[in-house]
Amino acid sequence: MVGPNGAGKSTIMKAILGLFNYPSGKITIDGQPVSQTSHQALEKVGALIEYPGIYPFLSGLQHLELFSNDGVSKQQVMEIVDKMKMGSYIKRKAKTYSLGMKQKLGIALALVNHPEFVILDEPMNGLDPQANKDLRTIIMDLAKQGTTFLISSHILSELEKLIDDLVVIDKGQIVYRGDMATLESDSTRSMVLQTSDNDKAKDILTQNGYQLIDSDEGHISIVEDEKTKMADIIKLLSTNDIEIEDVKHVHSDLETSLLNLLQNDKVKEG
């Protein structure tokens, strides 16, 4: 779940966890209702919302033992510790932890009871690149085993390596809901050329019906569609004594696709 600041992402996550009442509609998890007074369904849910709630004078291990269910063994707790690579400091008091260590502990607390549904709000906050990769591996492994994850993050480069389905929120409203493949198919693909005479090449390409994207002086960006053929472009430019010195294909990443989506939403509102 992604969207700009203030869009309502954390509010939705808190409502799912029954942390406050909502004026209309209903929330169910696996068919069971969730509200401020009905939390039975949350036995199957693990969550990290905003910042992990940590007791400074307890160790990380004591946190995990305190919040783990009776059915979770010490061996299973240590398995989570090993997966999160927290073994070197897990017995230290949490007041000595860095931001990244606290974040890891918060994620471990969300996973310790082997939930079927995990809600993670900005889970990559404070994590270094290796920890991000480790977290990604854990999430993907658990997802293959059947665990469902609802993740919100501003680190879109990490999200797009993980997610199957995407919900985009803007001003409390869903402006996109679908899979990543659909969003990617709707995003702009371009062919970026560097030629011996870019100004002349731009004129010729435009005159022959090719759509160009604003670009710097050193390159020409052509919008790609099913009619855009590299062989035709080479032939056209060669006929006009223009050499192609470099060519590459560019596909919009999640960040670009999201910005375009939100911009189009604002245009519709206007």
TORKOL-446700 format. One line per field, with one value per residue (C-alpha): residue number from 1; z, y, x. Coordinates in steps of 0.25 Angstrom, whole numbers, plus 5000, padded with zeros to 4 digits. Layout:
REM TORKOL-446700
num <- c(NUM  ...) $
z <- c(Z  ...) $
y <- c(Y  ...) $
x <- c(X  ...) $
//
This chain:
REM TORKOL-446700
num <- c(1  2  3  4  5  6  7  8  9  10  11  12  13  14  15  16  17  18  19  20  21  22  23  24  25  26  27  28  29  30  31  32  33  34  35  36  37  38  39  40  41  42  43  44  45  46  47  48  49  50  51  52  53  54  55  56  57  58  59  60  61  62  63  64  65  66  67  68  69  70  71  72  73  74  75  76  77  78  79  80  81  82  83  84  85  86  87  88  89  90  91  92  93  94  95  96  97  98  99  100  101  102  103  104  105  106  107  108  109  110  111  112  113  114  115  116  117  118  119  120  121  122  123  124  125  126  127  128  129  130  131  132  133  134  135  136  137  138  139  140  141  142  143  144  145  146  147  148  149  150  151  152  153  154  155  156  157  158  159  160  161  162  163  164  165  166  167  168  169  170  171  172  173  174  175  176  177  178  179  180  181  182  183  184  185  186  187  188  189  190  191  192  193  194  195  196  197  198  199  200  201  202  203  204  205  206  207  208  209  210  211  212  213  214  215  216  217  218  219  220  221  222  223  224  225  226  227  228  229  230  231  232  233  234  235  236  237  238  239  240  241  242  243  244  245  246  247  248  249  250  251  252  253  254  255  256  257  258  259  260  261  262  263  264  265  266  267  268  269  270) $
z <- c(5000  4995  4994  4999  5013  5020  5009  5020  5020  5035  5038  5030  5037  5050  5047  5043  5056  5064  5070  5068  5063  5049  5045  5035  5027  5033  5035  5035  5035  5031  5032  5046  5050  5055  5063  5076  5084  5075  5074  5073  5059  5063  5069  5055  5052  5054  5053  5053  5052  5051  5062  5070  5085  5093  5108  5109  5121  5115  5106  5092  5096  5108  5098  5089  5101  5107  5094  5089  5091  5100  5087  5083  5088  5092  5080  5071  5077  5074  5060  5058  5065  5055  5043  5047  5050  5064  5071  5075  5083  5086  5101  5102  5108  5097  5102  5096  5082  5070  5061  5052  5064  5069  5056  5054  5068  5064  5052  5060  5070  5058  5053  5066  5067  5053  5049  5036  5033  5036  5035  5033  5033  5028  5031  5024  5033  5039  5032  5024  5010  5016  5026  5015  5007  5019  5022  5007  5008  5020  5015  5002  5009  5018  5007  4999  5012  5011  5020  5015  5016  5016  5014  5014  5010  5004  4999  4986  4980  4991  4990  4975  4978  4988  4984  4976  4977  4979  4985  4983  4993  4991  5001  5007  4994  4986  4972  4967  4971  4963  4961  4958  4944  4940  4946  4938  4925  4927  4929  4919  4911  4903  4894  4897  4885  4884  4870  4862  4860  4871  4866  4852  4857  4866  4854  4845  4856  4859  4844  4843  4854  4866  4879  4887  4902  4907  4909  4911  4899  4899  4896  4889  4896  4887  4893  4890  4886  4877  4865  4869  4862  4864  4850  4844  4852  4848  4833  4835  4841  4832  4820  4825  4828  4843  4851  4863  4873  4885  4888  4901  4905  4918  4926  4937  4951  4962  4967  4953  4950  4964  4962  4948  4954  4965  4955  4946  4958  4961  4947  4948  4960  4954) $
y <- c(5000  5013  5028  5041  5046  5048  5039  5030  5018  5017  5020  5008  4999  5004  5002  4987  4985  4990  5002  5012  5012  5016  5023  5013  5000  4987  4980  4965  4956  4942  4944  4950  4964  4974  4986  4993  4983  4971  4966  4951  4951  4958  4945  4941  4955  4961  4976  4987  5001  5013  5011  4998  4999  4995  4995  5001  4992  4979  4971  4968  4953  4957  4965  4953  4944  4953  4955  4941  4932  4919  4910  4917  4910  4916  4909  4916  4929  4927  4923  4937  4943  4936  4940  4954  4953  4959  4948  4957  4967  4960  4959  4973  4984  4990  5004  5002  4998  5006  5010  4998  4989  4994  4993  4978  4975  4981  4972  4960  4963  4964  4950  4943  4936  4931  4940  4937  4952  4962  4977  4985  5000  5005  4993  4997  5010  5010  4997  4996  4990  4976  4976  4981  4969  4959  4965  4963  4948  4946  4952  4945  4931  4933  4938  4925  4917  4924  4936  4949  4962  4976  4986  5001  5008  5020  5012  5008  5002  4991  4989  4986  4974  4969  4972  4964  4974  4989  4998  5013  5023  5038  5047  5035  5029  5017  5022  5009  4995  4983  4975  4980  4974  4983  4996  4993  4990  5003  5011  5018  5010  5018  5016  5025  5028  5036  5040  5048  5059  5059  5072  5067  5053  5059  5067  5055  5046  5056  5058  5043  5042  5037  5043  5048  5051  5063  5059  5065  5070  5057  5048  5045  5038  5032  5026  5011  5004  4992  5000  5005  4996  4998  4994  5005  5015  5011  5011  5025  5031  5024  5029  5043  5041  5041  5030  5024  5023  5017  5011  5006  5002  5009  5004  5013  5008  5007  5021  5027  5020  5024  5039  5038  5032  5042  5053  5048  5047  5062  5066  5058  5066  5079) $
x <- c(5000  5006  5003  5007  5009  4995  4988  4982  4992  4995  4980  4976  4986  4982  4967  4970  4977  4964  4972  4961  4946  4942  4929  4925  4928  4933  4947  4948  4960  4958  4943  4944  4940  4950  4947  4951  4943  4945  4960  4958  4963  4976  4981  4986  4992  5005  5008  5019  5012  5021  5031  5033  5028  5040  5043  5057  5061  5057  5067  5062  5061  5052  5043  5041  5039  5029  5021  5021  5009  5010  5011  5024  5036  5050  5056  5045  5048  5063  5060  5054  5066  5075  5067  5068  5083  5081  5089  5101  5092  5079  5082  5086  5076  5068  5072  5086  5080  5082  5070  5073  5074  5061  5054  5059  5053  5040  5039  5043  5032  5022  5027  5030  5016  5016  5004  4996  4995  5006  5004  5017  5017  5030  5038  5051  5053  5067  5071  5084  5085  5089  5077  5068  5072  5070  5057  5053  5057  5049  5037  5037  5040  5028  5019  5023  5018  5005  5007  5000  5007  5001  5013  5014  5027  5033  5045  5039  5051  5050  5035  5035  5045  5034  5020  5010  4998  4998  4988  4990  4984  4982  4974  4967  4963  4968  4973  4979  4977  4983  4995  5009  5009  4997  5003  5016  5009  5002  5015  5023  5034  5044  5056  5067  5076  5089  5092  5102  5092  5082  5075  5073  5069  5058  5052  5052  5046  5035  5032  5030  5020  5029  5026  5038  5039  5046  5061  5074  5083  5091  5080  5067  5055  5045  5032  5031  5018  5015  5018  5032  5042  5057  5060  5050  5057  5071  5067  5060  5072  5082  5075  5077  5092  5090  5098  5092  5104  5096  5083  5076  5062  5056  5044  5038  5041  5030  5034  5032  5019  5013  5017  5010  4998  4996  4999  4988  4978  4981  4978  4965  4961  4965) $
//
